[in-house]
């Protein structure tokens, strides 16, 4: 890891309703987005489908939770969120510093 990179853990809630891509393909696309913002992808953990504690949309009561550890520059989390904002298969993104 280069000295100007920090370690992050991103949690994504994925939604594959109405999409022909498999979850593995969606995860590969998310990993590619991390690489695009100069990130080095580490461990990827798929927690599977989980029900939401608070359902904000009755048509979407659950989502697929995936956690990705990666190292990237300090600007990467904001850039990643912006890139994924318009991606309909990524319902939510949460990035924390490790």
C-alpha positions as CSV (number, residue, x, y, z in Angstrom):
1,X,0.0,0.0,0.0
2,X,1.4,3.4,-0.9
3,X,1.7,6.0,1.9
4,X,-1.0,8.3,0.4
5,X,-3.7,5.7,0.6
6,X,-6.1,5.0,3.5
7,X,-8.0,1.8,4.4
8,X,-11.8,1.9,3.9
9,X,-14.7,-0.4,4.4
10,X,-17.7,0.2,2.1
11,X,-21.1,-1.3,2.7
12,X,-23.4,-1.4,-0.3
13,X,-27.0,-2.3,-0.5
14,X,-27.7,-3.7,-3.9
15,X,-31.0,-4.0,-5.8
16,X,-31.2,-6.4,-8.7
17,X,-35.0,-6.1,-9.3
18,X,-35.7,-5.6,-12.9
19,X,-32.1,-6.1,-13.9
20,X,-30.7,-9.1,-15.9
21,X,-27.3,-8.9,-14.2
22,X,-26.5,-11.4,-11.5
23,X,-25.4,-10.3,-8.1
24,X,-21.8,-11.4,-8.9
25,X,-21.8,-9.2,-12.0
26,X,-23.1,-6.2,-10.0
27,X,-20.4,-6.8,-7.4
28,X,-17.8,-6.9,-10.2
29,X,-19.1,-3.6,-11.5
30,X,-18.8,-2.0,-8.0
31,X,-15.3,-3.3,-7.7
32,X,-14.5,-1.8,-11.1
33,X,-15.8,1.6,-9.8
34,X,-13.5,1.3,-6.8
35,X,-10.5,0.7,-9.1
36,X,-11.6,3.7,-11.3
37,X,-11.3,6.0,-8.3
38,X,-7.7,4.7,-7.7
39,X,-8.7,2.1,-5.1
40,X,-7.1,-1.3,-4.4
41,X,-9.9,-3.8,-3.7
42,X,-9.3,-6.2,-0.8
43,X,-11.7,-8.5,0.8
44,X,-15.3,-8.7,-0.5
45,X,-18.0,-10.2,1.7
46,X,-21.6,-10.9,0.5
47,X,-24.0,-11.0,3.4
48,X,-27.0,-11.9,1.2
49,X,-30.5,-10.5,1.2
50,X,-31.6,-8.9,4.5
51,X,-34.9,-7.2,5.4
52,X,-34.7,-3.5,6.2
53,X,-35.3,-2.4,9.8
54,X,-37.3,0.6,8.4
55,X,-38.9,0.1,5.1
56,X,-39.0,3.5,3.2
57,X,-40.5,2.0,0.0
58,X,-43.0,-0.8,0.2
59,X,-41.9,-2.1,-3.1
60,X,-38.3,-2.6,-1.7
61,X,-38.6,-4.2,1.7
62,X,-35.1,-5.8,1.5
63,X,-31.7,-5.5,-0.1
64,X,-28.5,-7.5,-0.7
65,X,-25.7,-6.4,1.6
66,X,-22.1,-6.5,0.4
67,X,-19.0,-5.2,2.3
68,X,-15.8,-4.3,0.4
69,X,-12.5,-3.5,2.0
70,X,-10.3,-1.3,-0.1
71,X,-7.3,1.1,0.1
72,X,-7.6,4.4,-1.8
73,X,-6.6,8.1,-1.6
74,X,-8.6,10.4,0.7
75,X,-10.7,11.7,-2.2
76,X,-11.9,8.3,-3.2
77,X,-15.0,7.9,-0.9
78,X,-16.7,11.0,-2.2
79,X,-15.7,10.2,-5.8
80,X,-17.1,6.7,-5.4
81,X,-20.4,7.8,-3.9
82,X,-20.8,10.3,-6.8
83,X,-20.0,7.6,-9.4
84,X,-22.5,5.2,-7.9
85,X,-25.2,7.8,-7.3
86,X,-26.8,7.2,-10.7
87,X,-26.3,3.5,-10.7
88,X,-29.7,1.9,-10.2
89,X,-28.3,-1.4,-8.9
90,X,-26.6,0.3,-5.9
91,X,-29.4,1.3,-3.6
92,X,-27.2,2.7,-0.7
93,X,-23.5,3.3,-0.1
94,X,-21.8,3.8,3.2
95,X,-18.0,4.2,3.4
96,X,-16.0,4.2,6.7
97,X,-12.3,4.7,7.5
98,X,-10.7,1.7,9.1
